Amino acid sequence: MNGLNLARRETLASGQEALVSQWDTDIWRRWTVRLIVLFLILLPFEGIARKWLFNTIEQPFILIRDPVALAIIVTYARWHFPEFPRWLILWLTAVAVLLLLGASQVIVGGASLPALLYGLRIHLLFIPVSFAMAEVFLPEDWRRLILLCCWICLPLALLVIWQYYSPVDAWINRGVNDDPDAYVFQVVAGVVRPYGPFPFVTPQSAFTLMLVGLLLAAWDRRNVWNIPLPTLLIGAASLGVTVILSGSRAVLLGVLLVGVTYGMGGLLFAGPMRMARRILALLVVAVMLMLAVLTLFPEVYDAMLVRQAEAFASEGSIADRLFQIISPMHNGEVPLSILGEGLGAGSNAGGYLASGSRGFLLSEYELRRVLQEGGIVVGGLLLAFRLAILLWALSKATRAAHYNGSAGSFALIGVLGSLFFLFQLSGQNQIAAIGWLSCGLLLCCLKLSQAGGPADKPDHLPDYRARMALRAVSARRMER
């Protein structure tokens, strides 16, 4: 630090005030990067603290990321000062509009004020993390984040193995309270669905899916982003074990959606020569995973078959379940209205604040719950905002893939589509944080893949040269 201060004073003495001003401003960018990395680390740490370290006083840890999210907004704004980006002004406007809507829901509709405040938090607080992340991350920051996630996968897999092979009532499988009658989700009787470091199974599924998309994008661009192959393979193998032992249809469906999105996007826009090799490699990995299931974890395959049969009997097929999730209306639930039932009323914590009982007061599924909470107009706008992000990202990913063969962004688009519309983004605290962090990962990936971006470089020359030759022929035809 003394060396930095000395260099700063010497630079000032030499009359280079502009350089020092740029130096001082970059400090705020670096602090924003550090806070975003801390935000990521706190995702699994919340569950560790609530389940094992501070189990008797676990509830305050629900808000452990909130000060970090607020600090990200402050350091990012200080980095931009005295100018502010348009998205930050629009976000502040959305906060004001939802405050007015919430006040009308409390005054006219009798909604719960504590649940409203929690709903504003879960709907809005984590959005700035995504957009700030896209601006402050440089290629070296992005590379370090990917390497961190690769190494996170290893202890995550070891923990999942420990939980899977431990008894249901074992200490490692405890929830966030000491109630001996608390239900632990199981693949089949006596075999738990591992919660990992999270307090519930759904955030573990969402976090796993986020890592799948990120590592697939890193694998696609590993040469350009300079990701060491051994580290990437360690992360991928560990993550494969986590997926295999998850016992979750949501994880398997999400991984399938991510793979299909990546493969189709790459084939259509990144070039068939390049993607044929990539898809062949993915198929080889899938076969290896299946062999690992049959040899290392033979009981997992049998348990999953039983799980699928039981789920089909109680919930229907995966297609039926998917239709239930995306359907905007369902018989027997709270009907949709113009004003809505109150922001936050449909979340787990919001329902507890409103009624004193745990569980969903409104729909279990994301689309219907958002419409029930915010009403047809505001709820529809919230969902339209998510859809607009995905469509904008799809157009950017298409252009990047056409230019330099980058298909990694399509994998993260598959992740974000799942988290935005299939998972309980507005219903559970950690899924909201994971969802908007995944949005930030996608925006960073797009920035570092687009033409003229910081890491812009064709990563498969045969496809790139073929596209350039085709453009040249088209240009000559146009001239004629």
Residue pairs with C-beta under 8 A, 6 or more apart in sequence:
8 20
8 23
11 19
11 20
11 23
12 20
25 79
28 75
28 76
28 78
28 79
29 79
29 136
31 75
32 72
32 75
32 76
32 79
32 132
32 136
33 136
33 137
33 141
35 68
35 71
35 72
35 75
36 72
36 129
36 132
36 133
36 136
36 137
36 440
37 145
37 148
38 68
39 65
39 68
39 69
39 72
39 129
39 433
39 437
40 145
40 148
40 149
40 437
42 64
42 65
42 68
43 65
43 203
43 207
43 430
43 433
43 434
43 437
44 152
44 156
44 196
44 197
44 198
44 207
45 64
45 197
46 61
46 62
46 64
46 65
46 198
46 199
46 430
47 176
47 195
47 196
47 197
47 198
47 199
47 203
47 430
48 197
49 58
49 61
49 64
50 58
50 59
50 61
50 62
50 176
50 199
51 58
51 174
51 175
51 176
51 195
51 197
51 199
52 174
54 61
55 174
55 176
55 177
55 178
58 176
58 177
62 349
62 429
65 126
65 433
66 121
66 125
69 125
69 126
69 128
69 129
70 125
72 128
72 129
72 132
73 88
73 128
73 132
76 88
76 128
76 132
76 135
76 136
77 84
77 88
79 136
80 88
85 131
85 135
87 131
88 128
88 131
91 124
91 127
91 128
91 131
94 124
95 120
95 124
97 378
98 120
98 123
98 124
98 343
98 378
99 120
101 340
101 343
101 374
101 375
101 378
102 111
102 116
102 119
102 120
102 342
102 343
104 339
105 111
105 116
105 339
105 340
105 341
105 342
105 343
106 112
106 113
106 116
106 342
108 339
109 339
109 340
109 341
109 342
111 341
111 342
111 343
111 345
111 354
112 342
112 344
112 345
112 350
112 353
112 354
114 353
114 354
115 342
115 343
115 344
115 345
115 347
115 350
115 351
115 353
115 354
116 342
116 343
116 344
117 344
118 344
118 347
118 349
118 350
118 353
119 342
119 343
119 344
119 345
119 347
119 350
119 373
119 426
120 343
120 344
121 344
122 344
122 347
122 350
122 426
122 429
122 432
123 343
123 344
123 382
123 426
123 432
126 432
126 433
126 435
126 436
126 437
127 436
129 436
129 437
129 440
130 436
130 437
130 439
130 440
130 443
131 440
131 443
132 440
133 437
133 440
133 441
133 443
133 444
134 440
134 443
134 444
134 446
134 447
137 145
137 444
137 447
138 454
139 225
139 448
139 454
139 455
142 225
142 444
142 448
142 455
143 225
143 226
143 227
146 214
146 215
146 218
146 225
146 227
147 227
147 228
147 231
149 211
149 214
149 215
149 235
150 215
150 218
150 231
150 232
150 234
150 235
150 236
151 231
151 234
151 235
152 211
152 235
153 211
153 215
153 234
153 235
153 236
153 238
153 239
153 242
154 234
154 235
154 238
156 196
156 197
156 208
156 238
156 239
156 242
157 238
157 239
157 241
157 242
159 172
159 194
159 196
159 197
160 194
160 196
160 241
160 242
160 245
160 246
161 241
161 245
162 172
163 170
163 172
163 173
163 192
163 194
163 195
163 196
164 191
164 192
164 194
164 245
164 247
164 300
166 172
166 173
166 192
167 173
167 190
168 184
168 186
168 190
168 191
168 192
169 180
169 184
173 184
173 192
173 194
173 195
175 182
175 184
175 195
175 199
175 200
176 199
184 192
185 192
185 193
185 195
185 201
186 192
186 193
186 247
187 193
187 247
187 303
187 304
187 306
187 307
188 303
188 306
188 307
188 310
191 247
191 303
192 247
193 201
193 246
193 247
193 248
194 201
194 204
194 245
194 246
194 247
195 201
195 204
196 204
196 207
196 208
196 242
197 204
198 204
198 207
198 430
199 430
200 428
200 430
201 248
202 250
202 423
202 424
202 428
202 431
203 428
203 430
203 431
203 434
204 246
205 246
205 248
205 250
205 251
205 254
205 423
206 419
206 423
206 430
206 431
206 434
206 435
207 430
207 434
208 239
208 242
208 243
208 246
208 251
209 251
209 254
209 255
209 258
209 415
209 418
209 419
210 415
210 419
210 434
210 437
210 438
210 441
211 235
211 239
212 239
212 243
212 254
212 255
212 258
212 411
212 415
213 258
213 411
213 412
213 414
213 415
213 416
213 438
213 441
214 412
214 415
214 441
215 232
215 235
215 236
215 239
216 258
216 259
216 262
216 408
216 411
217 408
217 409
217 411
217 412
217 441
217 445
218 225
218 227
218 232
218 408
219 227
219 232
219 236
219 408
220 262
220 266
220 278
220 406
220 407
220 408
220 411
221 227
221 406
221 408
221 448
221 449
221 455
221 459
222 229
222 232
223 459
224 406
224 455
224 457
224 459
225 448
225 455
236 285
240 285
240 289
240 292
241 292
243 251
243 252
243 255
243 289
244 289
244 292
244 293
244 297
244 300
245 297
245 300
246 252
247 300
247 303
247 304
247 307
249 307
249 308
249 311
249 318
249 321
250 422
250 423
253 318
253 322
253 418
253 422
254 414
254 415
254 418
254 422
257 414
257 417
257 418
258 411
258 414
258 415
258 418
259 282
259 411
259 414
260 414
261 410
261 411
261 413
261 414
261 417
262 407
262 408
262 410
262 411
262 414
263 275
263 278
263 279
263 282
264 410
265 397
265 398
265 401
265 407
265 409
265 410
265 413
266 274
266 275
266 278
266 279
266 401
266 407
266 410
267 275
267 279
269 397
269 398
269 401
269 402
269 407
270 401
270 402
270 405
270 406
270 407
270 463
271 405
271 460
271 463
271 464
271 466
271 467
273 460
273 462
273 463
273 466
274 405
274 407
274 460
274 462
274 463
275 407
278 407
293 300
293 301
294 301
311 321
315 321
315 324
316 324
322 422
324 330
324 365
325 365
325 366
325 367
325 421
325 422
326 365
326 367
326 421
326 422
327 365
327 367
327 368
328 336
328 367
328 368
328 371
329 336
329 368
330 363
330 365
330 368
333 362
333 363
333 368
333 372
334 341
334 362
334 363
334 372
336 371
336 372
336 375
336 376
337 375
337 376
338 375
338 376
338 377
339 375
340 371
340 372
340 373
340 374
340 375
340 378
340 379
341 361
341 362
341 372
341 373
342 354
342 373
343 373
343 374
344 350
344 353
344 354
344 373
345 351
345 354
345 361
345 362
345 372
345 373
346 360
346 361
346 362
346 363
346 369
346 370
346 372
346 373
346 426
346 427
347 360
347 426
347 427
347 428
347 429
348 358
348 359
348 360
348 427
348 428
348 429
349 429
350 361
351 357
351 358
351 359
351 360
351 361
351 362
352 358
354 361
355 361
360 369
360 427
362 368
362 369
362 372
362 373
363 369
363 372
364 424
364 427
365 424
366 420
366 421
366 422
366 423
366 424
366 425
366 426
366 427
367 383
367 421
369 424
369 426
369 427
370 379
370 382
370 383
370 426
371 379
371 380
371 383
372 379
373 379
373 426
374 381
374 382
383 421
386 420
386 421
387 420
389 416
389 420
389 439
390 413
390 416
390 417
390 420
393 409
393 413
393 416
393 442
393 443
393 446
394 413
396 409
396 446
396 450
397 406
397 407
397 409
397 410
397 413
397 446
397 449
399 450
399 451
400 406
400 409
400 446
400 449
400 450
400 451
400 453
401 407
401 409
401 410
402 467
403 450
403 451
403 458
403 467
404 449
404 451
404 456
404 457
404 458
404 459
404 464
405 458
405 459
405 460
405 463
405 464
406 449
406 459
408 445
408 449
409 442
409 445
409 446
409 449
412 438
412 441
412 442
412 445
413 442
415 438
415 441
415 442
416 435
416 438
416 439
416 442
419 425
419 431
419 434
419 435
419 438
420 435
423 431
423 435
424 431
425 431
425 432
425 435
426 432
447 453
447 454
448 454
448 455
449 455
449 456
450 456
458 464
